[in-house]
Each structure stands twice: as C-alpha cells, then as structure tokens.
Amino acid sequence: MTRNIPEISPALREWTEKVALDHGRVVDRIYAALMNIKLYADLDSPTKLDIRNSIDWSAKLWFETLLSGSAPSAEGLEAFREYGRRRVYQGLPLDALLRAFRLGSRELWCSYIDPDEKRNDLRDELLFRISPFLMEFFDVLAQIISQTYLEEQYKQARWRESLRYQLHSIIFYYPDDTEGFAKTAAALRLDGTIPRIALAIDLHSIDSSSPTFKSELDRIVVATAGRLKLPVDALFDIWYGGKLLLWIPARLGDLVGMSDLQMGKQIAAVAEAIPEIKSIGVGLMGEGAAGWAMSAEEASRALSLGRAQGSEERVWLYSKIVLEESVRGTKNALRYLVSLVEQLASEPELLETLRTYFDQLQRRKVTASVLGIHPNTLNYRLERIENILGARLDDASWISKLDIAIKLHGSAR
C-alpha cells in the first residue's frame, strides 16, 4: 500500500472529520453514480447491496488512512479483497469493475471538496497534496482488486475444468450415478434435467497439442451457440476421440422426432457458417447421464457412417439410420435381412436396380430413366427380384424390409 500519506493541517483535519461524519451521503452519491451504468443497474438486489457495502468500506479506508496517517491494516485490505473475489462469481467483468473504481473515486473527491461551506484557505492543500494522494490511493486499491479478481478467476477456471472432467467421466464411465451427475451439472450451472442432443463435430486440421487448441475450440463453441441462439453457458463440450462433442439443450415438451427435425435444419446452418467444421453427426435426444452418453454414441456413429459413405453432405442425422442401427443390434434380424441381399448378389444389376428403385421412391418411370434402361426392362428386373425372393414390391412390409436391407448392404461396402 502507498506510504506517501500526506500530513494534513489542523484546518483540513477538521474539514475531513466533518465530511467523514456525513459518510452516508458520500456512499449514496457514489452508489447513485454507479447505478447509472447499465451493467450495474441490471444486477440483482443482493449483489447491489454487496456493491454498496464495498463502496462504504472503500470510503472508510480512504478517510481513516487520511486522518490516521497510517496505511490500511492487513485485515482491512483482506476484507476489501473479499469484495473482489465475489465480483468474479457475481458475473461482473473486470473492465466494468475498474470503471466503477474510477467513477467512485471521482465522486468521492467531489463529495470531499463540496461541503456546505467553502474554504478557500484549504484550496492549495486539497489541490496539490490531497488530490494526488487520492488518485494514488485508489490506483493502488484498483491494482489490489484486479490482482485478486484475476487470481480468483484463475482458480474458478481450474475448478471448472476439474468439474468438466468429472462430468465427462460420469457421462461415459458412470452413467448410473444420477446423484453425482445432478450435483456436478448444477455446479457447472447446467440444468441436468433438460434433455440434450449430442453433436459429434469433425473439424478441419486442428492440432490438439497446440497451445492455442483450447481457445480455438472455445471459439467454435461460442460461434455454434451464437448460430443456435443459445447462451454459451447452456452448452457442454469436450474433446473426445479426435472430435468435438457438444451437448445442446432441447426445448422442454418437444417430441423426439420434432426436435430432431428442427435440430437438423439448425445444425446444417451451423456447418455452413463455421468454416472450421468439416461435418457433424447428430444424435437423438437423451436425458440424464445415460441419455447424454447414448446421444453422443449415436452422433459419433452417424458421423462415422457419413464419412464411410464419402458423401458431400456435412450433417448426418442418426434418425436417418436409426432403423438400420436397431437391426444391427439384433443378430437374427440382421442375418435375415443380409440373406435377402445375398440372394441377389449373383446378379449385380438387380441389386443396383432395387437400390435405385428405392432411391427414387418407387417411381418406375424415373427409375428407368436414371438407370438408362427401357421401362419394360425395369419391369422385368423387378419381377425377377420378386420371383427370387418370393416378395411383392407393392407390399409395404416387403418395401420396408428390402429398403433397410439395401441400406445395410450399402453401409457395409
């Protein structure tokens, strides 16, 4: 703390004691000035009260230091530091805090030199001795609170990283720990009760060992939140398995299918707007740790299959492959559907005809045109398929089975 505390004259001491006695008026003036700053005016009532108390404490430090001729005690400065630590958790940015200091010291000075009576005999002492000290005093306080703020912010960042790792571990390794999931999510200010949709994001060349890696990911997350019109704090992200996993809150009350459809359109806009993004897999909506893990697995699976197909599409919805994936999980069903395709494998043109037929939504004229064959040739091939499989291509159950079988065969190639 500054040691250049000026020795004040008896007349100025009397003046100072009079101003300090009306301490509440000084605090009111400074507080009113700070409330003209929108960021401060929008704070909640408990935070405003805490700010008023910090103004009161700062003003007392100033008057006591000037009257006693001694620097503030370690205990007094530690109480002052506590206000700085709390500002981190109250969401006040450091630049706004320092601006408040500048404004507050100005208002304190104006209160100090503007009592009811005017004393011209004190003008030189106030101007040449006290005003430089006041500026130095509050500059030192600003330095103290800046350092305290940044130290606490660093601790908070380390603490948040620890919590993020803990939540990541619960999601992937202990999804049945519902209590741990709820507590950790709440500590990160995430609403764990809201269902979420996972995105598996494949990025263009990014070096995970680069010192700027984390800031690059943060920038992509912030850009994604902006495109989705969501607060960035509502998203949870991790770098896992060589890709960025991002969980996005779904609106409560949305049906799974509706949410998936809407999300698909929004994610397509994200992929187009952010050049670092190569492609995105989108999972289904899931609740709780197990639901988040399942959605992430689905998003990763959709992304992997999209890559394997080599398509130019940039967004892959798990909903588009959910039936095939369900079949893959049932050995007998998978064996049966694979056998249908195997019966046609000896005649590749039949497989290609059936695939094109389904791609063109069973429109025969369009299918024949795409294949470059006569409509009669198409009819012959479709009849042959029916004969080989004992199927009927006008039967909805056969259409769904063969459509899935063809898709399974295509994804396995």
Secondary structure, 3 states (H helix, E strand, C coil): CCCCCCCCCHHHHHHHHHHHHCHHHHHHHHHHHHCCCHHHHCCCHHHHHHHHHHHHHHHHHHHHHHHHCCCCCHHHHHHHHHHHHHHHHCCCCHHHHHHHHHHHHHHHHHHHCCCCCCCHHHHHHHHHHHHHHHHHHHHHHHHHHHHHHHHHHHHHHHHHHHHHHHHHHHHHHCCCCHHHHHHHHHHCCCCCCCCEEEEEEEECCCCCCCCCHHHHHHHHHHHHHHHHCCCHHHCEEEEECCEEEEEEECCCCCCHHHHHHHHHHHHHHHHHHCCCEEEEEEEEEECHHHHHHHHHHHHHHHHHHHHHHCCCCCEEEHHHCHHHHHHHCCHHHHHHHHHHHHCCCCCHHHHHHHHHHHHCCCCHHHHHHHHCCCHHHHHHHHHHHHHHHCCCCCCHHHHHHHHHHHHHHHHHC
